[in-house]
């Protein structure tokens, strides 16, 4: 099973064609359905670790952003650059990863 949408990886930074169906003709019964339609790459180990730390926080009923940032810092999980989490950089990271 593919872990990301290869077509999206090639398309994400280019200008889409204005012609319908160019290079994407689907034959009924032969359409490849991808599990990860909106991923343009496989998640990095940092992204996977981030998910695990968020799940741990949520499983402990942490729901407010200030508490979530504090919990990530207490867990020892840092921003990819190694910095402590703040509400601002957490929000920025969520926007970046929300591809």
Secondary structure as GFF3:
##gff-version 3
##sequence-region A 1 99
A	DSSP	alpha_helix	6	11	.	.	.	ID=ss1
A	DSSP	alpha_helix	45	59	.	.	.	ID=ss2
A	DSSP	alpha_helix	65	75	.	.	.	ID=ss3
A	DSSP	alpha_helix	87	97	.	.	.	ID=ss4
###
